[in-house]
Amino acid sequence: MRDRKCIVTGEVRDEAQLIRFVVSPDGEVVPDIAAKLPGRGIWVSAYRASIEKAVAKSHFSKAAKTNVRSSPGLPALVERQIVRRMMDDLGLAKRGGQIVTGFDSVVELLQGRHKPALLIEASDGAADGRRKLLGVAHAQGVVPAILDCLSNDELSVALGLGNVIHAALKAGPLAVRLIFEAGRLAGFREPKADAGPIPAPKGTE
């Protein structure tokens, strides 16, 4: 990750905290979620409010030094594209046998030899199940990253299964990329309500 300057705030941030945009040949501002499209990149902090301000205050035209078109629907488009990218990666993880689903399977993985790098919790799932899984992780001395910005429906579609609430992903490039994208998506969605304290492992109370 390299440092880039947000055209709205003027702050220099890591690319992981920004969204890259480019101007299409017909003068339309388009998001470049993967940061691979040709052309001069225009960077905005990965927050809905920042992109809304960039559109409303003509920051894209100022950055491009020419008149460009930026749609009010740009923040929603960015959110959809991040979600789509995450869902595609979850599908790859399932096909590669890197992910387990279901409360009991996640507990088994947490207690096994190869600990997961990422716990996945549906944003609309009950807090009690998440709290219990975090308690198991804590008891095992594991501090996995938590992905809780995708809904039950989104997880279920991505994994081709019904009613996915709990899942866990093994360490690897896909886990790293999902953690990266979840950090950016957090700027477009309400944070998950606190699931409560993690129980201390036995013998440490």
N, C-alpha and C positions, 0 to 999 in steps of 0.2 A: 504494500500500500504506500502511495505517495501522498504528500500534502498538497491540497488544492485550496483556492480561495473561493468562498461562497459569494456569489454576485449580489446577494441580498444583505447579508450581515457584514461582509468584508472580513469575516473570520477565516483564518487558515485552519483547515481541518484535515484529518485523515480521510482518504477516499471512502473508507468504510462508513463514514458519517455523511456522505454526500451522494447526490444523484447527478449523473452526467446527462447533459442534453446536447443535441446537435441541431443545426438548421438544415432542413432538407433542401434539395435543389429548387423547389418551388417556394421557399421562404417560410416554411412551417417549422416551428419548434417541436422536436420529437424527443421523447426520453430514450436514453441509451443505457438500459439497466445493466447490461453486461460490460459496458464501457469498451465496446469493440467497433462501433460504427466509425467510418472515416469522417474526417472533418474536425474543425477546431471544437474542442469540448467546452461547454459552459456548465459550471458546477453550482448546484444549489444544495443547501443543507437538507438532509432527509427528513423534513417535516412538512406536513400538509400546509401549515400556515406560511412557511417560507416560500413554497411554490405558488400559493395563492397570491402572496405579495409580489412575487416576481412577475406574475401575469398582470396584476392590477396596476403596478407602478412602472410597467414597461422596462423592467430590468433586463429582459432578454434582448431587447433592441439596443439598449445602451451597451451591453456586453458585446453584442455582435457588431456594433458600430454601423448598423443599418436597420431599416424598418423590417421587422419580422412579425409573423403571426403566432400568437400563443393562445390556445383555447382555455377558457375557464374550466373546462373538464380535464385539464392536464393533471391535477393532483389525483383524481380518481383513476385516470389511466395509469399513472405510475404505480398506484396501489395494486391495481389489477395485474400489472405486469410482474411485480415482485411476487405476488401470490402465485401466479402461474409458474414462475421460475421455481419457487419452493415446492409446489405440487409436482412438477416434473422431476425434481431431485428426489422427492420422497418415493415416486414411482420407480426411479432408478435404484434406490436403496432396497426396495422390496424385491425387485427382480434380481438383485445381486445378493439377496439373502443377508443383508446387513441390518435389518430392522425386525423387531418383534412387536407384537401388538397384544393388548389385553393385560389386565392388572396382574394376573398370576404369572404370565410370561415375563413381564417386566421385573417382577420381584425375583424370579428365578435368574434372570440375567444379572441383576444387581448383586445377587448372592453368589454368582459363579466366578470363575477364574478371570474371564475377560469382561471387565466392567464397561458399561456403555459410556459414551462421551456426551450423549444428549438424551434428556428425558423430554418427551413430547406429550403435552397435555392439551386437550381441546379447550378452547377459550370459554366455551359454554358448558364445560363439564363441572361436576360438583367438586367443591374444594376439599372435601373429606378424603377422597381417593388420592388426590395429589399430595395432601399432607402426609398420608400414610406412606406413600412411595418415597417421599423425601426423608421420612423417618428411617425407612429401610436403608436408603442410600447413606444417610449420616451414620447409622450403626455400622455400616461396612467401610466407613472411612472414605466414601466416595462423594465428590462434589461435582456432579454433572451440570452442564449448562441446561437451562430450561427453555423450551420453545413452547409458548402458550398463546400465540397470536393467531393461530388458525382454528377455525370452528370444527365442530364434529362433522358437519357436512363436507367441508373442504378436505379434512383428513381422510374421510371415508372415500370420497371420489378419487383422491390422489393414490390411495392404496388399493382401490378396487375392493373394499370390504365394507361391511355394514357397521354403523355405530362405533366408530373408532374414537375412544376417549383417552386411552393411555397407550403410549408406545415408547420404545427406546431404540436408539441408533448406536451402532458400534462406532468406534473411532475410525477416522479416515477422512479423505478429502470431501465427501458429501456432508459429513457432520460439520466440518469447518465452514463449508459454503452455506449450509442452512443456518448456522449460528450468525454468520455475516449478514444474510438476508433478513433474518428475524430482527436483528438490531435496526436495520433500516425500516422494516415494516412497522416497528413500534412507534415511529413518528407519524403514522397514519391511522393508528387504531388505539382505542382506549386500553390502558394497561389492565392486566388481570388483577382482580381484587386479591388482597393478601390472603393466602391460604392458611395463615396462622404460623405459630412457631414450630420449628422442627424439633421433635422429641430428641433429647440427649440419649446417646447410647447407654445401655445398662452398665452400671458401675461407675458412671461419671456424675450422677446426680449429686 
